[in-house]
Amino acid sequence: MTGTEEEKPAAQRRSTVRSLLRLWPYVRPVRGRFLGAVAVATTASAMSLVIPLALKWIVDGPIADKDPSGVWLGGLALLVLGVLEAGLFGVRRMMVAGPLTGVEARMRAALYRRLQRLPVSFHDQWPSGQLLSRGTTDLMLLRIFLAFGVTFLVVNGLTIALGFVILLLQQWTLGLVLLAPVVPLVILCRYFEVSYSRAARTAQDQVGDLTTVVEESVLGIRVIKGFGQHRGQERAFAELSARLRGTEMHKARLLGVLWGLIMALPEVAIGAALMLGMVQVADDHLTAGALVAFLSTALALRWPVESIGFLLAIANDAAAATDRYMQVMDAPLPSPDPAAPATAEPPLPGDGLRMTGVEFRYPDAPPEAPPVLRGIDLHIRTGETMALVGATGSGKTTLTALIPRLHEATAGRITLDGQDIAALPRERLRRLVSVAFEEPTLFSASAGENVLMGTDEAREEELLRALAVAQADFVHDLPEGHRTQVGEQGLSLSGGQRQRLALARAVVGRPRFLVLDDPLSALDVHTEALVERALREVLATTTALVVAHRPSTVLLADRVALLSRGRIAAVGTHQELLHSNREYARLMSGQEHHPQAEGDARR
């Protein structure tokens, strides 16, 4: 996901203009203020072209006639024009600041909403630092472009066009001399755009890679320190930093060459026009005031012309940032929730959870790879608890992710009380099914808020009940009880404490269907026994699928399903499978079996 533009097929490359035009839907709500600011800036820039005309009048009028009052009047006019120009530029800044920060905020909110709605398979493939850099660095570049770059590309372009019209009307021969560098400058800018856009995209991708390394280092600081790997992380960071610095230096060299030539060519043309103009003044073909006005106009155009390289760099950075932003916004969302059919399937209260011919393969798996899961037939009756057992890599976690539709089954059918989950709105499905994952992810919120994420009804009595079920009474001993902030990823808590909070989150909403992925793996023997005792009460009132690795967890279940090579190999009670299935007996004895073709390594 960090490929540069050079690695993309030519058909997928976008021009800078086409990329930037994709920002229009976000700018359209503030287009009135935006276009007004462009008009104000254009008027202010036009003032700089009026000043040379005032100078012509002063030189050929009051100065030539030795009229002091006229000189003072001319000086006052120049002062008013200068103050007016500065004031208008200040007004432009105030006009765009508020609306464009609003555009940035809306784009960031849209990106966040999109990330929340994109499927788990998308997040599996993208480094978090790449996504983070799109919501921070890239949007900052877009704000700079919209607030400054696009305005002055328009304003300076109009100023240059109007200025050359004035120059040609003043003295067309000298105007043609100043127009001579236009063709080489256009060729130069075209070459620069292609080269710089590649470098800009590469640099922004490298910022994403660097952000990923920093984020991983912060989150994994205990592992790094525990294994003494800080020097290795520093080397990895230094290598990525050096790579990014090299790309930025390449960008600086490109911009330096462009800017140097853009400044040099017009200066040569102005020098040539000055020499030719002085000859014409000496031959009385041109007045001194007309030459002063011509040169003042040419000098007034220096900044608009010299800024071309700088503005093109901003535009290319913004185009690359737009492409990266749209890469996420264009990512396909999961299939929309189905409309309610005219004849919906009636619920079958006693049917429980049923899988029929279920198959799954990861979207990025090679075509020749076998499915992770295939031919899964499983029935968990209402009120029954089934343990799911299998060797590492057999597909247990993948199977549990299909029930709440974190992944979509490739084939087959999954029903809850007779209703196909593919026909249920996701919001309703996830109210019916509650999940506790093997990795107990917590958020930068209070302990209570983390638990209540599992229900829409934030009642304290439900919170206290869930904490009791999960044997998470340690929460009451925290400095502020369940209102205590647990910190990023809950790292202020032990592994067992995090797992108990995650279990409380799963049971707080009293779900009809409960999916637990090895929920007791981080608990000590004593706490495990207490949690199991409380869990039995919860499991007695729900339909549950529990991924289990230890006999103590298996004993919570009414029946056990053995998953092997992506298939359900056997179903029965714990005692039945111990006596009838050698693979199950090996797993329960701790001698984990790894048959060939175990399935996807991501389980």
C-alpha positions as CSV (number, residue, x, y, z in Angstrom):
1,M,0.0,0.0,0.0
2,T,3.0,2.3,-0.2
3,G,3.7,2.0,-3.9
4,T,4.7,5.2,-5.6
5,E,3.3,6.6,-8.8
6,E,6.2,5.1,-10.7
7,E,4.9,1.6,-9.8
8,K,1.4,2.3,-11.1
9,P,0.3,1.5,-14.7
10,A,0.2,4.6,-16.9
11,A,-3.6,4.2,-17.2
12,Q,-4.0,4.7,-13.5
13,R,-2.0,7.9,-13.3
14,R,-4.0,11.1,-13.0
15,S,-3.0,14.5,-14.2
16,T,-2.5,17.1,-11.5
17,V,-5.5,19.1,-12.6
18,R,-7.8,16.0,-12.8
19,S,-6.7,15.0,-9.3
20,L,-7.3,18.5,-7.8
21,L,-10.7,18.7,-9.4
22,R,-11.9,15.9,-7.2
23,L,-11.7,18.4,-4.3
24,W,-14.6,20.4,-5.8
25,P,-17.4,18.6,-3.9
26,Y,-15.8,19.5,-0.6
27,V,-15.1,23.1,-1.7
28,R,-18.6,23.7,-3.3
29,P,-20.4,24.6,0.0
30,V,-18.0,27.5,0.5
31,R,-17.6,28.4,-3.2
32,G,-19.1,31.9,-2.7
33,R,-16.6,33.0,-0.1
34,F,-13.8,31.2,-2.0
35,L,-14.6,32.9,-5.3
36,G,-15.0,36.2,-3.5
37,A,-11.6,35.9,-2.0
38,V,-10.1,35.2,-5.4
39,A,-11.8,38.3,-6.7
40,V,-10.5,40.4,-3.9
41,A,-7.0,39.0,-4.4
42,T,-7.2,39.7,-8.1
43,T,-8.2,43.3,-7.4
44,A,-5.4,43.7,-5.0
45,S,-2.9,42.3,-7.5
46,A,-4.3,44.6,-10.2
47,M,-3.3,47.5,-7.9
48,S,0.3,46.7,-8.5
49,L,-0.3,47.2,-12.2
50,V,-1.9,50.6,-11.7
51,I,1.1,51.9,-9.8
52,P,3.3,52.0,-12.9
53,L,0.7,54.0,-14.8
54,A,0.7,56.5,-11.9
55,L,4.5,56.6,-12.1
56,K,4.3,57.4,-15.9
57,W,2.0,60.3,-15.1
58,I,4.3,61.6,-12.4
59,V,7.5,61.4,-14.5
60,D,6.1,62.7,-17.8
61,G,3.9,65.3,-15.9
62,P,4.8,67.0,-12.6
63,I,8.5,66.0,-12.7
64,A,9.0,67.0,-16.4
65,D,7.1,70.2,-15.7
66,K,8.9,70.8,-12.4
67,D,5.5,70.9,-10.5
68,P,6.1,70.1,-6.8
69,S,2.4,70.0,-5.9
70,G,1.8,67.5,-8.6
71,V,4.7,65.3,-7.3
72,W,3.1,65.4,-3.9
73,L,-0.3,64.5,-5.3
74,G,1.3,61.6,-7.3
75,G,3.1,60.4,-4.2
76,L,-0.2,60.4,-2.2
77,A,-1.9,58.4,-5.0
78,L,0.9,55.8,-4.9
79,L,0.6,55.6,-1.1
80,V,-3.2,55.1,-1.3
81,L,-2.8,52.4,-4.0
82,G,-0.2,50.6,-1.9
83,V,-2.3,50.7,1.3
84,L,-5.4,49.5,-0.6
85,E,-3.4,46.6,-2.1
86,A,-2.2,45.5,1.3
87,G,-5.6,45.9,2.9
88,L,-7.3,43.8,0.1
89,F,-4.8,41.0,0.6
90,G,-5.6,41.0,4.4
91,V,-9.3,40.8,3.6
92,R,-8.7,37.8,1.3
93,R,-7.0,36.0,4.1
94,M,-9.8,36.6,6.5
95,M,-12.4,35.5,3.9
96,V,-10.8,32.1,3.3
97,A,-9.4,31.1,6.7
98,G,-12.7,30.1,8.3
99,P,-14.4,28.3,5.4
100,L,-11.2,26.4,4.4
101,T,-10.5,25.1,7.9
102,G,-14.1,23.9,7.7
103,V,-13.4,22.1,4.5
104,E,-10.4,20.4,6.1
105,A,-12.5,19.4,9.1
106,R,-15.3,18.0,6.9
107,M,-12.8,16.0,4.8
108,R,-11.2,14.6,8.0
109,A,-14.6,13.6,9.3
110,A,-15.5,12.0,6.0
111,L,-12.3,10.0,6.1
112,Y,-12.9,8.9,9.6
113,R,-16.5,7.8,8.8
114,R,-15.2,5.9,5.7
115,L,-12.6,4.1,7.8
116,Q,-15.3,3.1,10.3
117,R,-17.4,1.6,7.5
118,L,-14.7,-0.1,5.5
119,P,-14.5,-3.9,6.0
120,V,-12.0,-5.6,8.2
121,S,-10.3,-7.0,5.1
122,F,-9.4,-3.4,4.1
123,H,-7.8,-2.7,7.5
124,D,-5.9,-6.0,7.4
125,Q,-4.1,-4.8,4.3
126,W,-3.3,-1.2,5.3
127,P,-0.6,-0.1,7.8
128,S,-2.2,2.2,10.4
129,G,0.5,4.8,9.8
130,Q,-0.5,5.2,6.2
131,L,-4.1,5.8,7.1
132,L,-3.0,8.2,9.9
133,S,-0.8,10.3,7.6
134,R,-3.7,10.6,5.1
135,G,-5.9,12.2,7.9
136,T,-3.1,14.5,9.1
137,T,-0.2,15.4,6.8
138,D,-2.1,15.1,3.6
139,L,-5.1,17.1,4.7
140,M,-2.7,19.8,6.0
141,L,-1.2,20.0,2.5
142,L,-4.6,20.3,0.9
143,R,-5.6,23.1,3.3
144,I,-2.4,25.0,2.4
145,F,-3.1,24.5,-1.3
146,L,-6.8,25.7,-1.0
147,A,-6.0,28.6,1.2
148,F,-2.9,29.8,-0.7
149,G,-1.9,27.8,-3.7
150,V,-5.1,27.7,-5.8
151,T,-5.9,31.3,-5.1
152,F,-2.6,32.6,-6.3
153,L,-2.4,30.2,-9.3
154,V,-5.5,32.0,-10.5
155,V,-4.6,35.5,-9.3
156,N,-1.0,35.4,-10.6
157,G,-2.1,33.8,-13.9
158,L,-4.6,36.6,-14.4
159,T,-2.1,39.2,-13.3
160,I,0.5,38.0,-15.7
161,A,-2.0,37.9,-18.6
162,L,-3.2,41.4,-17.8
163,G,0.3,42.7,-17.2
164,F,1.5,41.5,-20.6
165,V,-1.5,43.1,-22.3
166,I,-0.5,46.4,-20.6
167,L,3.1,46.0,-21.7
168,L,2.2,45.3,-25.3
169,L,-0.1,48.3,-25.3
170,Q,2.6,50.5,-23.8
171,Q,5.4,49.4,-26.2
172,W,4.8,46.2,-28.2
173,T,8.4,45.8,-29.3
174,L,9.6,45.7,-25.7
175,G,6.7,43.5,-24.7
176,L,7.7,40.9,-27.3
177,V,11.2,40.8,-25.8
178,L,9.7,40.0,-22.4
179,L,7.4,37.3,-23.9
180,A,10.4,35.5,-25.4
181,P,11.0,33.2,-22.3
182,V,7.4,32.0,-22.3
183,V,8.0,28.9,-24.5
184,P,11.0,27.6,-22.6
185,L,9.3,28.2,-19.3
186,V,6.2,26.2,-20.4
187,I,8.4,23.3,-21.4
188,L,10.4,23.5,-18.2
189,C,7.2,23.6,-16.1
190,R,5.8,20.5,-17.9
191,Y,9.0,18.5,-17.2
192,F,9.0,19.7,-13.6
193,E,5.3,18.7,-13.0
194,V,6.0,15.1,-14.1
195,S,9.2,14.7,-12.1
196,Y,8.0,16.5,-9.0
197,S,4.6,14.8,-8.8
198,R,6.4,11.4,-8.6
199,A,8.8,12.6,-5.9
200,A,5.9,14.2,-4.0
201,R,3.9,11.0,-3.9
202,T,6.9,9.0,-2.9
203,A,7.7,11.4,-0.1
204,Q,4.1,11.2,1.3
205,D,4.1,7.4,1.1
206,Q,7.4,7.4,3.0
207,V,5.9,9.7,5.7
208,G,3.2,7.1,6.1
209,D,5.8,4.3,6.5
210,L,7.6,6.4,9.1
211,T,4.4,7.1,11.0
212,T,3.7,3.4,11.1
213,V,7.2,2.7,12.6
214,V,6.7,5.4,15.2
215,E,3.2,4.2,16.1
216,E,4.3,0.5,16.4
217,S,7.3,1.5,18.5
218,V,5.2,3.5,21.0
219,L,2.5,0.7,21.3
220,G,5.2,-2.0,21.5
221,I,7.6,-0.2,23.8
222,R,7.4,-3.0,26.4
223,V,8.4,-5.6,23.9
224,I,11.2,-3.4,22.5
225,K,12.6,-2.7,26.0
226,G,12.0,-6.2,27.2
227,F,14.1,-7.7,24.4
228,G,16.7,-4.8,24.2
229,Q,15.8,-4.0,20.6
230,H,15.8,-0.2,20.9
231,R,18.9,0.0,18.7
232,G,17.4,-2.1,16.0
233,Q,14.3,0.1,16.1
234,E,16.5,3.2,15.9
235,R,18.3,1.7,12.9
236,A,15.0,1.0,11.2
237,F,13.7,4.5,11.9
238,A,17.0,6.1,10.8
239,E,16.9,4.1,7.5
240,L,13.3,5.3,6.8
241,S,14.2,8.8,7.8
242,A,17.3,8.8,5.5
243,R,15.1,7.5,2.6
244,L,12.6,10.3,3.2
245,R,15.3,12.9,3.5
246,G,16.7,11.7,0.2
247,T,13.4,12.1,-1.5
248,E,12.9,15.6,0.1
249,M,16.3,16.6,-1.1
250,H,15.4,15.4,-4.6
251,K,12.3,17.5,-4.4
252,A,14.4,20.5,-3.2
253,R,16.8,20.1,-6.1
254,L,14.0,20.0,-8.7
255,L,12.4,23.0,-7.1
256,G,15.7,24.8,-6.9
257,V,16.6,24.2,-10.6
258,L,13.1,25.3,-11.7
259,W,13.0,28.4,-9.5
260,G,16.5,29.4,-10.6
261,L,15.6,29.2,-14.3
262,I,12.2,30.9,-13.7
263,M,14.0,33.8,-12.1
264,A,16.9,33.9,-14.5
265,L,15.1,33.9,-17.8
266,P,12.7,36.8,-17.0
267,E,15.7,38.8,-15.6
268,V,17.6,38.3,-18.8
269,A,14.5,39.4,-20.7
270,I,14.0,42.5,-18.5
271,G,17.7,43.4,-19.0
272,A,17.4,43.1,-22.8
273,A,14.1,45.2,-22.7
274,L,15.9,47.9,-20.5
275,M,18.8,48.2,-23.0
276,L,16.4,48.4,-26.0
277,G,14.2,50.9,-24.1
278,M,17.1,53.2,-23.3
279,V,18.1,53.2,-26.9
280,Q,14.6,54.2,-27.9
281,V,14.5,56.9,-25.2
282,A,17.9,58.2,-26.5
283,D,16.4,58.3,-30.1
284,D,13.3,60.1,-28.8
285,H,11.1,57.1,-29.8
286,L,10.0,56.6,-26.2
287,T,9.5,59.0,-23.3
288,A,11.3,58.5,-20.0
289,G,8.0,58.1,-18.2
290,A,6.8,55.4,-20.6
291,L,10.1,53.5,-20.0
292,V,9.7,53.9,-16.2
293,A,6.1,52.7,-16.4
294,F,7.1,49.8,-18.7
295,L,9.9,48.6,-16.4
296,S,7.8,49.1,-13.3
297,T,5.1,46.9,-14.8
298,A,7.7,44.3,-15.7
299,L,9.1,44.4,-12.2
300,A,5.6,44.1,-10.8
301,L,5.2,40.9,-12.7
302,R,8.4,39.4,-11.2
303,W,6.7,37.9,-8.2
304,P,3.8,36.4,-10.2
305,V,6.3,34.8,-12.6
306,E,8.8,33.7,-10.0
307,S,6.1,32.2,-7.8
308,I,5.1,29.7,-10.6
309,G,7.6,27.1,-9.5
310,F,6.6,27.4,-5.8
311,L,2.9,27.3,-6.7
312,L,3.4,24.3,-9.0
313,A,5.2,22.5,-6.2
314,I,2.3,23.2,-3.8
315,A,-0.2,22.0,-6.5
316,N,1.7,18.8,-7.1
317,D,2.0,18.1,-3.3
318,A,-1.7,18.7,-3.1
319,A,-2.5,16.5,-6.1
320,A,-0.5,13.6,-4.5
321,A,-2.3,14.2,-1.2
322,T,-5.6,14.2,-3.0
323,D,-4.8,10.9,-4.7
324,R,-3.8,9.3,-1.4
325,Y,-7.0,10.6,0.3
326,M,-9.2,9.4,-2.5
327,Q,-7.4,6.0,-2.4
328,V,-9.2,5.5,0.9
329,M,-12.5,7.2,-0.1
330,D,-12.7,5.1,-3.3
331,A,-12.1,1.8,-1.5
332,P,-15.3,-0.3,-1.9
333,L,-17.6,-0.5,1.1
334,P,-19.2,-3.7,2.1
335,S,-22.4,-4.6,0.2
336,P,-25.2,-2.4,1.5
337,D,-27.7,-3.7,4.0
338,P,-30.6,-5.4,2.2
339,A,-34.0,-3.7,2.0
340,A,-36.6,-5.5,4.1
341,P,-38.2,-8.1,1.8
342,A,-42.0,-8.1,1.3
343,T,-42.1,-11.6,2.8
344,A,-39.3,-11.8,5.4
345,E,-38.2,-15.1,6.8
346,P,-40.1,-15.7,10.1
347,P,-37.8,-16.2,13.1
348,L,-37.5,-19.8,14.2
349,P,-36.8,-19.3,18.0
350,G,-35.6,-22.9,18.5
351,D,-33.2,-23.0,15.5
352,G,-30.2,-21.3,17.1
353,L,-27.1,-20.7,15.0
354,R,-26.7,-22.8,11.9
355,M,-24.0,-22.9,9.2
356,T,-24.6,-24.7,6.0
357,G,-22.0,-25.2,3.3
358,V,-20.0,-22.2,4.5
359,E,-16.8,-21.4,2.6
360,F,-14.3,-18.5,3.0
361,R,-11.2,-17.3,1.3
362,Y,-9.4,-14.0,2.0
363,P,-9.8,-11.4,-0.8
364,D,-6.0,-11.1,-1.2
365,A,-5.4,-14.8,-1.3
366,P,-3.8,-16.2,-4.6
367,P,-6.4,-17.8,-6.9
368,E,-4.7,-21.2,-6.6
369,A,-4.7,-21.2,-2.7
370,P,-7.4,-23.4,-1.1
371,P,-10.2,-21.7,0.9
372,V,-9.4,-21.1,4.6
373,L,-12.8,-22.7,5.4
374,R,-14.8,-25.1,3.2
375,G,-17.9,-27.1,3.6
376,I,-18.6,-25.9,7.1
377,D,-21.8,-27.5,8.4
378,L,-22.6,-26.7,12.1
379,H,-25.7,-26.4,14.2
380,I,-25.8,-24.8,17.6
381,R,-29.2,-25.2,19.2
382,T,-30.8,-22.3,21.1
383,G,-29.4,-22.1,24.6
384,E,-26.5,-24.4,23.8
385,T,-22.9,-23.6,24.2
386,M,-20.5,-25.2,21.7
387,A,-16.7,-25.1,22.0
388,L,-14.7,-24.8,18.9
389,V,-11.4,-26.6,19.0
390,G,-8.6,-26.9,16.5
391,A,-4.9,-26.6,15.9
392,T,-3.2,-23.2,15.4
393,G,-4.0,-22.0,11.9
394,S,-7.1,-24.2,11.4
395,G,-9.4,-21.2,10.9
396,K,-11.1,-20.8,14.3
397,T,-10.9,-17.1,14.6
398,T,-11.8,-16.7,10.9
399,L,-14.9,-18.8,11.4
400,T,-16.0,-16.7,14.4
401,A,-15.6,-13.5,12.4
402,L,-18.1,-14.7,9.9
403,I,-21.0,-14.7,12.4
404,P,-21.1,-10.9,13.0
405,R,-20.1,-10.4,9.3
406,L,-16.6,-8.9,10.1
407,H,-15.8,-11.0,7.0
408,E,-18.4,-12.1,4.5
409,A,-18.7,-15.8,3.8
410,T,-17.5,-16.6,0.2
411,A,-20.2,-19.3,-0.1
412,G,-22.8,-21.0,2.0
413,R,-25.4,-19.7,4.5
414,I,-25.3,-18.7,8.1
415,T,-28.7,-18.3,9.9
416,L,-29.6,-17.1,13.4
417,D,-33.0,-18.5,14.5
418,G,-33.7,-19.3,10.8
419,Q,-32.9,-15.8,9.5
420,D,-30.0,-15.5,7.0
421,I,-27.4,-13.0,8.4
422,A,-26.8,-11.8,4.9
423,A,-30.4,-10.5,4.9
424,L,-30.1,-8.8,8.3
425,P,-29.0,-5.2,8.6
426,R,-25.6,-5.1,10.2
427,E,-26.7,-2.9,13.0
428,R,-29.4,-5.3,14.0
429,L,-27.1,-8.3,13.5
430,R,-24.5,-6.8,15.8
431,R,-27.2,-6.2,18.5
432,L,-28.0,-9.9,18.3
433,V,-24.4,-11.1,18.4
434,S,-21.8,-10.0,20.9
435,V,-18.1,-10.9,20.5
436,A,-15.1,-11.0,22.8
437,F,-11.9,-11.2,20.7
438,E,-8.7,-13.0,21.7
439,E,-6.9,-9.7,21.7
440,P,-8.7,-7.6,24.3
441,T,-8.6,-4.2,22.7
442,L,-9.4,-1.2,24.9
443,F,-9.7,2.4,24.1
444,S,-8.5,5.7,25.7
445,A,-11.6,6.0,27.8
446,S,-12.8,5.0,31.3
447,A,-13.1,1.4,32.3
448,G,-16.9,1.8,32.4
449,E,-17.1,3.4,29.0
450,N,-15.0,0.6,27.5
451,V,-17.5,-2.0,28.9
452,L,-20.6,0.0,27.9
453,M,-19.5,0.0,24.3
454,G,-21.1,-3.4,24.2
455,T,-24.7,-2.0,24.6
456,D,-26.8,0.9,23.5
457,E,-28.3,1.1,27.0
458,A,-25.7,2.8,29.2
459,R,-27.2,1.8,32.6
460,E,-25.0,1.5,35.6
461,E,-26.7,-1.6,36.9
462,E,-25.9,-3.4,33.7
463,L,-22.3,-2.2,33.9
464,L,-22.0,-3.6,37.5
465,R,-23.6,-6.9,36.5
466,A,-21.2,-7.3,33.6
467,L,-18.2,-6.5,35.8
468,A,-19.3,-9.1,38.3
469,V,-19.8,-11.8,35.6
470,A,-16.3,-11.1,34.2
471,Q,-14.8,-11.1,37.7
472,A,-13.6,-7.6,37.0
473,D,-14.2,-6.3,40.5
474,F,-10.7,-4.8,40.4
475,V,-12.3,-1.9,38.6
476,H,-13.9,-0.7,41.9
477,D,-10.4,-0.4,43.5
478,L,-9.1,1.9,40.8
479,P,-8.6,5.6,41.9
480,E,-12.0,6.7,40.4
481,G,-13.7,3.4,40.2
482,H,-15.2,2.6,36.8
483,R,-14.7,6.2,35.8
484,T,-10.9,5.7,35.8
485,Q,-9.2,6.3,32.5
486,V,-7.4,3.1,31.4
487,G,-5.0,4.8,28.9
488,E,-4.2,4.0,25.3
489,Q,-4.8,0.3,24.6
490,G,-5.5,-0.2,28.3
491,L,-1.8,-0.6,28.9
492,S,-2.1,0.6,32.5
493,L,-3.9,-2.7,33.2
494,S,-2.5,-6.2,33.2
495,G,-3.3,-8.7,30.4
496,G,-5.8,-10.5,32.6
497,Q,-7.5,-7.3,33.6
498,R,-7.9,-6.2,30.0
499,Q,-9.3,-9.6,29.0
500,R,-11.9,-9.4,31.8
501,L,-13.0,-5.9,30.7
502,A,-13.3,-7.2,27.2
503,L,-15.4,-10.2,28.5
504,A,-17.6,-7.7,30.4
505,R,-18.1,-5.7,27.3
506,A,-19.3,-8.9,25.5
507,V,-21.9,-9.8,28.1
508,V,-23.2,-6.4,29.2
509,G,-25.9,-6.2,26.5
510,R,-27.4,-9.6,27.3
511,P,-26.9,-10.8,23.7
512,R,-29.0,-13.6,22.2
513,F,-25.8,-15.0,20.6
514,L,-22.4,-14.9,22.1
515,V,-19.1,-15.5,20.4
516,L,-16.0,-15.8,22.6
517,D,-12.6,-16.3,21.1
518,D,-10.4,-17.9,23.8
519,P,-11.8,-15.5,26.5
520,L,-9.8,-16.9,29.4
521,S,-6.3,-17.3,27.9
522,A,-4.7,-14.5,30.0
523,L,-6.2,-15.4,33.4
524,D,-4.5,-17.1,36.3
525,V,-6.0,-20.5,37.5
526,H,-7.8,-18.9,40.4
527,T,-9.4,-16.1,38.4
528,E,-10.2,-18.5,35.6
529,A,-12.2,-20.7,37.9
530,L,-14.2,-17.7,39.2
531,V,-14.9,-16.4,35.7
532,E,-15.9,-19.8,34.5
533,R,-18.4,-20.1,37.4
534,A,-20.0,-16.8,36.6
535,L,-19.9,-17.5,32.8
536,R,-21.9,-20.6,33.3
537,E,-24.8,-18.5,34.4
538,V,-24.5,-16.2,31.3
539,L,-24.1,-19.2,28.9
540,A,-27.2,-20.8,30.3
541,T,-29.3,-17.9,28.9
542,T,-27.7,-17.5,25.5
543,T,-26.6,-19.4,22.4
544,A,-22.8,-19.4,22.4
545,L,-19.8,-20.4,20.3
546,V,-16.6,-20.5,22.4
547,V,-13.1,-20.9,20.9
548,A,-11.2,-23.0,23.4
549,H,-7.6,-24.3,23.8
550,R,-7.8,-25.7,27.3
551,P,-9.9,-28.5,28.7
552,S,-11.2,-26.1,31.5
553,T,-12.7,-23.9,28.8
554,V,-14.1,-26.8,26.8
555,L,-15.9,-28.1,29.9
556,L,-18.1,-24.9,29.8
557,A,-19.6,-26.2,26.6
558,D,-22.5,-28.7,26.0
559,R,-20.8,-30.0,22.8
560,V,-17.5,-29.6,21.0
561,A,-16.8,-29.1,17.3
562,L,-13.3,-30.0,16.0
563,L,-12.0,-27.8,13.2
564,S,-9.3,-29.4,11.1
565,R,-8.0,-28.4,7.6
566,G,-10.7,-25.8,7.3
567,R,-13.5,-28.4,7.9
568,I,-15.6,-29.5,10.8
569,A,-14.0,-32.9,11.4
570,A,-16.1,-34.1,14.4
571,V,-18.9,-32.9,16.7
572,G,-19.7,-34.4,20.1
573,T,-19.3,-34.1,23.8
574,H,-15.9,-33.6,25.3
575,Q,-15.8,-37.2,26.6
576,E,-17.1,-38.7,23.3
577,L,-14.3,-36.9,21.3
578,L,-11.6,-37.8,23.8
579,H,-12.4,-41.5,23.2
580,S,-13.2,-41.4,19.5
581,N,-10.9,-38.8,17.9
582,R,-7.1,-39.0,18.2
583,E,-6.5,-35.5,16.9
584,Y,-8.8,-34.0,19.6
585,A,-7.2,-36.1,22.3
586,R,-3.8,-34.8,21.2
587,L,-5.0,-31.2,21.3
588,M,-6.5,-31.6,24.8
589,S,-3.3,-33.3,26.1
590,G,-1.3,-30.3,25.0
591,Q,0.4,-32.1,22.1
592,E,-0.9,-29.8,19.4
593,H,-1.1,-31.4,16.0
594,H,-0.2,-29.5,12.8
595,P,-1.6,-31.4,9.8
596,Q,-0.6,-30.3,6.4
597,A,-2.7,-27.6,4.7
598,E,-3.9,-26.3,8.0
599,G,-5.4,-23.2,6.3
600,D,-4.6,-19.6,6.6
601,A,-1.9,-18.6,9.1
602,R,-4.1,-15.8,10.3
603,R,-6.5,-18.4,11.8
